[in-house]
């Protein structure tokens, strides 16, 4: 089982690959459900939703712009 701190560390690694060169802070909203932690934020005219599965630690992500939707996935 992965706790919040472990998932945040994995999320940071994921974001470094997904958004290289980010300079500054991003305002991220976090929520928790039974099996997953969720993070939502907007960056560079895109909306992002990322999840960390508590059992596997897998990070999955989606991002979209108005009128389009692109998925980003990383398998651990």
N, C-alpha and C positions, 0 to 999 in steps of 0.2 A: 504494500500500500504506500502511496505517495502522499505526503502531507503538503500543506500550502507552501511552505518554504522550498521544498524540493521542486514543486511545480513552478514556482516563480523563477527558480534558477534555470529550469528547462525553458521557460517562456523567454527569459532574457537571451539565451543562446539562440532560440528560434527567431526572435526579433532582430538580432544582429545579422542573421542571414537574410531575412525577409526585407529589412529596411536598412541596408548598409549606409553608413555616412550620416545617420540622424544626428543632428547637433541640437541639443537642448532636451527639454522634457516633453513627454506626451501625457496628457490627462487620460487615464485609463479607469474605467468603471469595472469593478469586480463583483461577481456573485458566485454563489455556491449552491449546488444541488446534491442529491444523494451520491451520484457517481462521478461528478465532474465539477471543476472550477471553470468559470467563464470570465473572459475579459472582452470588453467592447471599447473601441476608440475610433476616432477619426484622425486621419493624417494625409496630407497632400491630396485633398479632394476625394479621398476614398474612405469608406467605412469598413472597419475590420471587426470580426468576431473570432476569438480564439478559445479553444477549450483544452483542458488537461484532464485526462482520465485518471481518477484516483487509484485505480487498480494497476494500470499498465504504465502510467506516466506519459502516454502518447499525447503529443500536441497536434491538434488539427486546427486549420484555420480557413477562413473565407474572407474575401474582400470584394467589395463591389462599388461601382460608380453608378450614378443614376443612369438607367437604361441598359447597363451591362452587369454581368456577374462573372467573376473569375475565382476559382478555388485554388488554394495553396495547401498542400498536404505534405507532411513529413512523417515517415514511418520509422519508429525507433527500434 
